[in-house]
Amino acid sequence: MISAGTPLGDVAEYLGDTVQTLVKTYLHASGVDPVSTLDKILGAVGKGKP
């Protein structure tokens, strides 16, 4: 559900857990470099472009 984009709070509520428990128990590093995602979010910011 999280990988599909469901917000953490909604997943936690569905499972009957808190977000903190959800993160500690179910989320683990995937090994994917987050730079490309940050570039998508930030666009040209930080690249010296307007």
PDB file of N, H, CA, C and O in Angstrom:
ATOM      1  N   MET A   1       0.822  -1.189   0.000  1.00  0.00           N
ATOM      2  CA  MET A   1       0.000   0.000   0.000  1.00  0.00           C
ATOM      3  C   MET A   1       0.863   1.249   0.000  1.00  0.00           C
ATOM      4  O   MET A   1       0.570   2.215  -0.705  1.00  0.00           O
ATOM      5  N   ILE A   2       1.922   1.228   0.787  1.00  0.00           N
ATOM      6  H   ILE A   2       2.160   0.444   1.359  1.00  0.00           H
ATOM      7  CA  ILE A   2       2.805   2.386   0.863  1.00  0.00           C
ATOM      8  C   ILE A   2       3.525   2.581  -0.468  1.00  0.00           C
ATOM      9  O   ILE A   2       3.633   3.707  -0.954  1.00  0.00           O
ATOM     10  N   SER A   3       4.011   1.505  -1.055  1.00  0.00           N
ATOM     11  H   SER A   3       3.923   0.590  -0.660  1.00  0.00           H
ATOM     12  CA  SER A   3       4.691   1.589  -2.346  1.00  0.00           C
ATOM     13  C   SER A   3       3.770   2.117  -3.436  1.00  0.00           C
ATOM     14  O   SER A   3       4.228   2.731  -4.400  1.00  0.00           O
ATOM     15  N   ALA A   4       2.491   1.880  -3.284  1.00  0.00           N
ATOM     16  H   ALA A   4       2.119   1.381  -2.501  1.00  0.00           H
ATOM     17  CA  ALA A   4       1.514   2.347  -4.265  1.00  0.00           C
ATOM     18  C   ALA A   4       1.132   3.807  -4.040  1.00  0.00           C
ATOM     19  O   ALA A   4       0.398   4.386  -4.842  1.00  0.00           O
ATOM     20  N   GLY A   5       1.632   4.414  -2.940  1.00  0.00           N
ATOM     21  H   GLY A   5       2.228   3.944  -2.289  1.00  0.00           H
ATOM     22  CA  GLY A   5       1.395   5.831  -2.713  1.00  0.00           C
ATOM     23  C   GLY A   5       0.349   6.162  -1.661  1.00  0.00           C
ATOM     24  O   GLY A   5      -0.005   7.327  -1.483  1.00  0.00           O
ATOM     25  N   THR A   6      -0.147   5.149  -0.964  1.00  0.00           N
ATOM     26  H   THR A   6       0.140   4.203  -1.109  1.00  0.00           H
ATOM     27  CA  THR A   6      -1.111   5.413   0.103  1.00  0.00           C
ATOM     28  C   THR A   6      -0.398   6.112   1.261  1.00  0.00           C
ATOM     29  O   THR A   6       0.652   5.642   1.697  1.00  0.00           O
ATOM     30  N   PRO A   7      -0.934   7.209   1.766  1.00  0.00           N
ATOM     31  CA  PRO A   7      -0.289   7.918   2.876  1.00  0.00           C
ATOM     32  C   PRO A   7      -0.096   7.014   4.099  1.00  0.00           C
ATOM     33  O   PRO A   7      -0.938   6.168   4.400  1.00  0.00           O
ATOM     34  N   LEU A   8       1.025   7.209   4.794  1.00  0.00           N
ATOM     35  H   LEU A   8       1.709   7.897   4.550  1.00  0.00           H
ATOM     36  CA  LEU A   8       1.352   6.387   5.964  1.00  0.00           C
ATOM     37  C   LEU A   8       0.243   6.397   7.003  1.00  0.00           C
ATOM     38  O   LEU A   8      -0.080   5.357   7.577  1.00  0.00           O
ATOM     39  N   GLY A   9      -0.341   7.559   7.249  1.00  0.00           N
ATOM     40  H   GLY A   9      -0.078   8.404   6.783  1.00  0.00           H
ATOM     41  CA  GLY A   9      -1.404   7.655   8.248  1.00  0.00           C
ATOM     42  C   GLY A   9      -2.591   6.782   7.898  1.00  0.00           C
ATOM     43  O   GLY A   9      -3.195   6.178   8.784  1.00  0.00           O
ATOM     44  N   ASP A  10      -2.935   6.705   6.630  1.00  0.00           N
ATOM     45  H   ASP A  10      -2.444   7.196   5.910  1.00  0.00           H
ATOM     46  CA  ASP A  10      -4.062   5.878   6.200  1.00  0.00           C
ATOM     47  C   ASP A  10      -3.751   4.393   6.340  1.00  0.00           C
ATOM     48  O   ASP A  10      -4.604   3.611   6.761  1.00  0.00           O
ATOM     49  N   VAL A  11      -2.527   4.007   5.987  1.00  0.00           N
ATOM     50  H   VAL A  11      -1.834   4.642   5.646  1.00  0.00           H
ATOM     51  CA  VAL A  11      -2.127   2.605   6.133  1.00  0.00           C
ATOM     52  C   VAL A  11      -2.118   2.214   7.604  1.00  0.00           C
ATOM     53  O   VAL A  11      -2.601   1.141   7.966  1.00  0.00           O
ATOM     54  N   ALA A  12      -1.569   3.084   8.457  1.00  0.00           N
ATOM     55  H   ALA A  12      -1.177   3.955   8.162  1.00  0.00           H
ATOM     56  CA  ALA A  12      -1.524   2.799   9.893  1.00  0.00           C
ATOM     57  C   ALA A  12      -2.932   2.629  10.451  1.00  0.00           C
ATOM     58  O   ALA A  12      -3.190   1.707  11.225  1.00  0.00           O
ATOM     59  N   GLU A  13      -3.828   3.508  10.063  1.00  0.00           N
ATOM     60  H   GLU A  13      -3.618   4.257   9.434  1.00  0.00           H
ATOM     61  CA  GLU A  13      -5.208   3.407  10.550  1.00  0.00           C
ATOM     62  C   GLU A  13      -5.855   2.102  10.081  1.00  0.00           C
ATOM     63  O   GLU A  13      -6.542   1.438  10.856  1.00  0.00           O
ATOM     64  N   TYR A  14      -5.641   1.739   8.831  1.00  0.00           N
ATOM     65  H   TYR A  14      -5.082   2.279   8.201  1.00  0.00           H
ATOM     66  CA  TYR A  14      -6.201   0.497   8.283  1.00  0.00           C
ATOM     67  C   TYR A  14      -5.694  -0.718   9.054  1.00  0.00           C
ATOM     68  O   TYR A  14      -6.447  -1.655   9.316  1.00  0.00           O
ATOM     69  N   LEU A  15      -4.400  -0.693   9.419  1.00  0.00           N
ATOM     70  H   LEU A  15      -3.788   0.069   9.207  1.00  0.00           H
ATOM     71  CA  LEU A  15      -3.802  -1.817  10.144  1.00  0.00           C
ATOM     72  C   LEU A  15      -4.065  -1.772  11.650  1.00  0.00           C
ATOM     73  O   LEU A  15      -3.792  -2.736  12.365  1.00  0.00           O
ATOM     74  N   GLY A  16      -4.596  -0.644  12.122  1.00  0.00           N
ATOM     75  H   GLY A  16      -4.817   0.140  11.542  1.00  0.00           H
ATOM     76  CA  GLY A  16      -4.844  -0.504  13.556  1.00  0.00           C
ATOM     77  C   GLY A  16      -3.588  -0.202  14.341  1.00  0.00           C
ATOM     78  O   GLY A  16      -3.499  -0.525  15.525  1.00  0.00           O
ATOM     79  N   ASP A  17      -2.619   0.414  13.691  1.00  0.00           N
ATOM     80  H   ASP A  17      -2.691   0.676  12.729  1.00  0.00           H
ATOM     81  CA  ASP A  17      -1.351   0.758  14.326  1.00  0.00           C
ATOM     82  C   ASP A  17      -1.145   2.266  14.270  1.00  0.00           C
ATOM     83  O   ASP A  17      -1.917   2.997  13.649  1.00  0.00           O
ATOM     84  N   THR A  18      -0.083   2.709  14.936  1.00  0.00           N
ATOM     85  H   THR A  18       0.544   2.115  15.440  1.00  0.00           H
ATOM     86  CA  THR A  18       0.331   4.110  14.817  1.00  0.00           C
ATOM     87  C   THR A  18       1.326   4.206  13.669  1.00  0.00           C
ATOM     88  O   THR A  18       1.882   3.199  13.230  1.00  0.00           O
ATOM     89  N   VAL A  19       1.543   5.414  13.191  1.00  0.00           N
ATOM     90  H   VAL A  19       1.091   6.232  13.547  1.00  0.00           H
ATOM     91  CA  VAL A  19       2.535   5.617  12.142  1.00  0.00           C
ATOM     92  C   VAL A  19       3.915   5.193  12.654  1.00  0.00           C
ATOM     93  O   VAL A  19       4.693   4.592  11.914  1.00  0.00           O
ATOM     94  N   GLN A  20       4.216   5.501  13.901  1.00  0.00           N
ATOM     95  H   GLN A  20       3.584   5.989  14.503  1.00  0.00           H
ATOM     96  CA  GLN A  20       5.519   5.134  14.471  1.00  0.00           C
ATOM     97  C   GLN A  20       5.730   3.617  14.433  1.00  0.00           C
ATOM     98  O   GLN A  20       6.808   3.152  14.062  1.00  0.00           O
ATOM     99  N   THR A  21       4.721   2.854  14.810  1.00  0.00           N
ATOM    100  H   THR A  21       3.845   3.232  15.111  1.00  0.00           H
ATOM    101  CA  THR A  21       4.833   1.388  14.783  1.00  0.00           C
ATOM    102  C   THR A  21       4.967   0.895  13.360  1.00  0.00           C
ATOM    103  O   THR A  21       5.748  -0.015  13.083  1.00  0.00           O
ATOM    104  N   LEU A  22       4.218   1.486  12.467  1.00  0.00           N
ATOM    105  H   LEU A  22       3.584   2.225  12.691  1.00  0.00           H
ATOM    106  CA  LEU A  22       4.273   1.113  11.056  1.00  0.00           C
ATOM    107  C   LEU A  22       5.680   1.310  10.503  1.00  0.00           C
ATOM    108  O   LEU A  22       6.222   0.427   9.838  1.00  0.00           O
ATOM    109  N   VAL A  23       6.265   2.463  10.778  1.00  0.00           N
ATOM    110  H   VAL A  23       5.825   3.180  11.318  1.00  0.00           H
ATOM    111  CA  VAL A  23       7.603   2.767  10.270  1.00  0.00           C
ATOM    112  C   VAL A  23       8.641   1.823  10.881  1.00  0.00           C
ATOM    113  O   VAL A  23       9.476   1.277  10.160  1.00  0.00           O
ATOM    114  N   LYS A  24       8.597   1.628  12.187  1.00  0.00           N
ATOM    115  H   LYS A  24       7.918   2.071  12.772  1.00  0.00           H
ATOM    116  CA  LYS A  24       9.581   0.766  12.854  1.00  0.00           C
ATOM    117  C   LYS A  24       9.458  -0.682  12.413  1.00  0.00           C
ATOM    118  O   LYS A  24      10.463  -1.389  12.337  1.00  0.00           O
ATOM    119  N   THR A  25       8.245  -1.138  12.119  1.00  0.00           N
ATOM    120  H   THR A  25       7.428  -0.564  12.181  1.00  0.00           H
ATOM    121  CA  THR A  25       8.006  -2.549  11.845  1.00  0.00           C
ATOM    122  C   THR A  25       8.078  -2.911  10.362  1.00  0.00           C
ATOM    123  O   THR A  25       8.664  -3.931  10.000  1.00  0.00           O
ATOM    124  N   TYR A  26       7.495  -2.092   9.520  1.00  0.00           N
ATOM    125  H   TYR A  26       7.019  -1.263   9.814  1.00  0.00           H
ATOM    126  CA  TYR A  26       7.287  -2.494   8.136  1.00  0.00           C
ATOM    127  C   TYR A  26       8.157  -1.794   7.100  1.00  0.00           C
ATOM    128  O   TYR A  26       8.333  -2.322   6.002  1.00  0.00           O
ATOM    129  N   LEU A  27       8.706  -0.626   7.410  1.00  0.00           N
ATOM    130  H   LEU A  27       8.564  -0.196   8.301  1.00  0.00           H
ATOM    131  CA  LEU A  27       9.479   0.105   6.410  1.00  0.00           C
ATOM    132  C   LEU A  27      10.963  -0.198   6.543  1.00  0.00           C
ATOM    133  O   LEU A  27      11.533  -0.154   7.633  1.00  0.00           O
ATOM    134  N   HIS A  28      11.565  -0.502   5.413  1.00  0.00           N
ATOM    135  H   HIS A  28      11.102  -0.537   4.527  1.00  0.00           H
ATOM    136  CA  HIS A  28      12.984  -0.812   5.378  1.00  0.00           C
ATOM    137  C   HIS A  28      13.588  -0.168   4.138  1.00  0.00           C
ATOM    138  O   HIS A  28      12.898   0.072   3.148  1.00  0.00           O
ATOM    139  N   ALA A  29      14.860   0.103   4.205  1.00  0.00           N
ATOM    140  H   ALA A  29      15.421  -0.092   5.009  1.00  0.00           H
ATOM    141  CA  ALA A  29      15.541   0.698   3.057  1.00  0.00           C
ATOM    142  C   ALA A  29      15.411  -0.215   1.845  1.00  0.00           C
ATOM    143  O   ALA A  29      15.563  -1.432   1.947  1.00  0.00           O
ATOM    144  N   SER A  30      15.127   0.391   0.699  1.00  0.00           N
ATOM    145  H   SER A  30      15.003   1.380   0.616  1.00  0.00           H
ATOM    146  CA  SER A  30      14.945  -0.394  -0.525  1.00  0.00           C
ATOM    147  C   SER A  30      16.213  -0.459  -1.363  1.00  0.00           C
ATOM    148  O   SER A  30      16.302  -1.260  -2.293  1.00  0.00           O
ATOM    149  N   GLY A  31      17.190   0.375  -1.041  1.00  0.00           N
ATOM    150  H   GLY A  31      17.117   1.025  -0.285  1.00  0.00           H
ATOM    151  CA  GLY A  31      18.412   0.397  -1.811  1.00  0.00           C
ATOM    152  C   GLY A  31      18.340   1.315  -3.024  1.00  0.00           C
ATOM    153  O   GLY A  31      19.304   1.421  -3.781  1.00  0.00           O
ATOM    154  N   VAL A  32      17.215   1.972  -3.209  1.00  0.00           N
ATOM    155  H   VAL A  32      16.432   1.886  -2.593  1.00  0.00           H
ATOM    156  CA  VAL A  32      17.046   2.890  -4.326  1.00  0.00           C
ATOM    157  C   VAL A  32      17.620   4.251  -3.943  1.00  0.00           C
ATOM    158  O   VAL A  32      17.365   4.757  -2.850  1.00  0.00           O
ATOM    159  N   ASP A  33      18.392   4.835  -4.848  1.00  0.00           N
ATOM    160  H   ASP A  33      18.599   4.424  -5.736  1.00  0.00           H
ATOM    161  CA  ASP A  33      18.969   6.154  -4.614  1.00  0.00           C
ATOM    162  C   ASP A  33      17.856   7.198  -4.692  1.00  0.00           C
ATOM    163  O   ASP A  33      17.188   7.287  -5.722  1.00  0.00           O
ATOM    164  N   PRO A  34      17.633   7.989  -3.641  1.00  0.00           N
ATOM    165  CA  PRO A  34      16.528   8.944  -3.629  1.00  0.00           C
ATOM    166  C   PRO A  34      16.759  10.204  -4.465  1.00  0.00           C
ATOM    167  O   PRO A  34      15.869  11.050  -4.547  1.00  0.00           O
ATOM    168  N   VAL A  35      17.928  10.347  -5.082  1.00  0.00           N
ATOM    169  H   VAL A  35      18.651   9.660  -5.015  1.00  0.00           H
ATOM    170  CA  VAL A  35      18.245  11.572  -5.802  1.00  0.00           C
ATOM    171  C   VAL A  35      17.264  11.833  -6.945  1.00  0.00           C
ATOM    172  O   VAL A  35      16.825  12.969  -7.123  1.00  0.00           O
ATOM    173  N   SER A  36      16.914  10.815  -7.717  1.00  0.00           N
ATOM    174  H   SER A  36      17.271   9.892  -7.573  1.00  0.00           H
ATOM    175  CA  SER A  36      16.004  11.047  -8.844  1.00  0.00           C
ATOM    176  C   SER A  36      14.626  11.483  -8.358  1.00  0.00           C
ATOM    177  O   SER A  36      13.977  12.308  -9.000  1.00  0.00           O
ATOM    178  N   THR A  37      14.177  10.941  -7.239  1.00  0.00           N
ATOM    179  H   THR A  37      14.705  10.271  -6.717  1.00  0.00           H
ATOM    180  CA  THR A  37      12.896  11.364  -6.680  1.00  0.00           C
ATOM    181  C   THR A  37      12.973  12.807  -6.204  1.00  0.00           C
ATOM    182  O   THR A  37      12.054  13.591  -6.442  1.00  0.00           O
ATOM    183  N   LEU A  38      14.053  13.156  -5.538  1.00  0.00           N
ATOM    184  H   LEU A  38      14.800  12.519  -5.344  1.00  0.00           H
ATOM    185  CA  LEU A  38      14.227  14.537  -5.090  1.00  0.00           C
ATOM    186  C   LEU A  38      14.281  15.496  -6.275  1.00  0.00           C
ATOM    187  O   LEU A  38      13.736  16.598  -6.207  1.00  0.00           O
ATOM    188  N   ASP A  39      14.936  15.082  -7.362  1.00  0.00           N
ATOM    189  H   ASP A  39      15.379  14.187  -7.417  1.00  0.00           H
ATOM    190  CA  ASP A  39      14.980  15.920  -8.565  1.00  0.00           C
ATOM    191  C   ASP A  39      13.576  16.151  -9.118  1.00  0.00           C
ATOM    192  O   ASP A  39      13.256  17.257  -9.553  1.00  0.00           O
ATOM    193  N   LYS A  40      12.745  15.126  -9.104  1.00  0.00           N
ATOM    194  H   LYS A  40      13.005  14.227  -8.751  1.00  0.00           H
ATOM    195  CA  LYS A  40      11.364  15.263  -9.580  1.00  0.00           C
ATOM    196  C   LYS A  40      10.579  16.220  -8.689  1.00  0.00           C
ATOM    197  O   LYS A  40       9.819  17.053  -9.183  1.00  0.00           O
ATOM    198  N   ILE A  41      10.765  16.100  -7.379  1.00  0.00           N
ATOM    199  H   ILE A  41      11.383  15.423  -6.978  1.00  0.00           H
ATOM    200  CA  ILE A  41      10.037  16.934  -6.432  1.00  0.00           C
ATOM    201  C   ILE A  41      10.502  18.376  -6.525  1.00  0.00           C
ATOM    202  O   ILE A  41       9.691  19.302  -6.555  1.00  0.00           O
ATOM    203  N   LEU A  42      11.807  18.556  -6.571  1.00  0.00           N
ATOM    204  H   LEU A  42      12.465  17.804  -6.547  1.00  0.00           H
ATOM    205  CA  LEU A  42      12.366  19.906  -6.527  1.00  0.00           C
ATOM    206  C   LEU A  42      12.501  20.553  -7.901  1.00  0.00           C
ATOM    207  O   LEU A  42      12.671  21.768  -7.996  1.00  0.00           O
ATOM    208  N   GLY A  43      12.430  19.769  -8.946  1.00  0.00           N
ATOM    209  H   GLY A  43      12.292  18.782  -8.869  1.00  0.00           H
ATOM    210  CA  GLY A  43      12.585  20.309 -10.287  1.00  0.00           C
ATOM    211  C   GLY A  43      13.960  20.898 -10.478  1.00  0.00           C
ATOM    212  O   GLY A  43      14.965  20.248 -10.192  1.00  0.00           O
ATOM    213  N   ALA A  44      14.012  22.113 -10.957  1.00  0.00           N
ATOM    214  H   ALA A  44      13.196  22.641 -11.190  1.00  0.00           H
ATOM    215  CA  ALA A  44      15.289  22.755 -11.258  1.00  0.00           C
ATOM    216  C   ALA A  44      15.919  23.385 -10.020  1.00  0.00           C
ATOM    217  O   ALA A  44      17.060  23.841 -10.095  1.00  0.00           O
ATOM    218  N   VAL A  45      15.235  23.428  -8.903  1.00  0.00           N
ATOM    219  H   VAL A  45      14.308  23.057  -8.842  1.00  0.00           H
ATOM    220  CA  VAL A  45      15.785  24.028  -7.697  1.00  0.00           C
ATOM    221  C   VAL A  45      17.047  23.280  -7.298  1.00  0.00           C
ATOM    222  O   VAL A  45      17.074  22.049  -7.270  1.00  0.00           O
ATOM    223  N   GLY A  46      18.069  24.023  -6.996  1.00  0.00           N
ATOM    224  H   GLY A  46      18.048  25.022  -7.019  1.00  0.00           H
ATOM    225  CA  GLY A  46      19.315  23.416  -6.569  1.00  0.00           C
ATOM    226  C   GLY A  46      20.236  23.046  -7.717  1.00  0.00           C
ATOM    227  O   GLY A  46      21.354  22.584  -7.489  1.00  0.00           O
ATOM    228  N   LYS A  47      19.779  23.244  -8.957  1.00  0.00           N
ATOM    229  H   LYS A  47      18.871  23.619  -9.142  1.00  0.00           H
ATOM    230  CA  LYS A  47      20.608  22.931 -10.112  1.00  0.00           C
ATOM    231  C   LYS A  47      21.101  24.194 -10.805  1.00  0.00           C
ATOM    232  O   LYS A  47      21.673  24.132 -11.893  1.00  0.00           O
ATOM    233  N   GLY A  48      20.874  25.345 -10.164  1.00  0.00           N
ATOM    234  H   GLY A  48      20.409  25.394  -9.280  1.00  0.00           H
ATOM    235  CA  GLY A  48      21.311  26.595 -10.751  1.00  0.00           C
ATOM    236  C   GLY A  48      20.424  27.094 -11.869  1.00  0.00           C
ATOM    237  O   GLY A  48      20.794  28.008 -12.605  1.00  0.00           O
ATOM    238  N   LYS A  49      19.243  26.490 -11.999  1.00  0.00           N
ATOM    239  H   LYS A  49      18.942  25.747 -11.401  1.00  0.00           H
ATOM    240  CA  LYS A  49      18.305  26.918 -13.044  1.00  0.00           C
ATOM    241  C   LYS A  49      17.183  27.710 -12.402  1.00  0.00           C
ATOM    242  O   LYS A  49      16.846  27.486 -11.239  1.00  0.00           O
ATOM    243  N   PRO A  50      16.596  28.645 -13.159  1.00  0.00           N
ATOM    244  CA  PRO A  50      15.490  29.445 -12.595  1.00  0.00           C
ATOM    245  C   PRO A  50      14.245  28.633 -12.349  1.00  0.00           C
ATOM    246  O   PRO A  50      13.241  29.169 -11.880  1.00  0.00           O
TER     247      PRO A  50
END
